[in-house]
Amino acid sequence: MAALRYEVTFKGEAGAALRVAFEDCTVTTGHGVTVLGCDLPDRAALHAVINRIESLGLELIGVRLVATDQE
């Protein structure tokens, strides 16, 4: 199955502790937001990332499909 690359954005700039919570994604911060770049196998994995954001009390701003890897 092809991997899907998503950018998931939430409000606030992630510090060291939050970066550890998302170590399976690339973490970029700036201008009051954090963008996670995640390579995910399916929608269930995307929902797991979103649930992790919400369980940490963070405000989800957006989710964007960036690319798919063709096998």
N, C-alpha and C positions, 0 to 999 in steps of 0.2 A: 504494500500500500504506500502511496506517495505521502510524504510529510507535508504538512501545511505550515506556513510561517505566518504568525499573527503578531500584530502590535497591539498590546493591551495597555491602555493609559488610565492611570488613576491620579487623583488629586494629592498633592504633597510630594516632597522630594525624599525618596527613600534613603535612610541612613544605613549604617552597617548592619544593624539587626534585621531590617527589612530586606536588605540585599541577600542575607543568608536564607530568608524564607523563600526567595525566588532564585536560588542558585542554579536552577535548571534552565533559566532564561538569561538573556543579556539584559542588563539594567542600565538605562540612561536617564539622567535627571537634568532638570533645568526649567526655569520659568515657572516654578511652582507645581510641576507635574513630574511623574515618573512614567517612563515608557518601557514596557517589557517586550523584548523580542523573543518569541517562543516558537520553536519547531515542534509541532505536535502531530501525533499520528491520526487523530480523529476529533470529532466534536465533543466526545466525552472528556477528552483531555483538556480541551478548551474550557469546558464547564468546570472542571476541577480547578483550573487557574482562577477563573472568575469567583468560584466559591471560596478559594483561599483568600482572595482580596477582600471579599465581603466579611469573612470570618475574622479578619484582622481589623474590621471597622473602618476600612478605607472606602473612599468614594470613587466608584468606577466612572470614568468619563467616556471611554469609547473602546471599541474593538474593531480592528481592521485586518482583513486578509491581505497579506502583502504578496505572497508567492506560493506556488506549489512546486515541489520537486518531482519532475517526471522520471519514472523508472524506465 
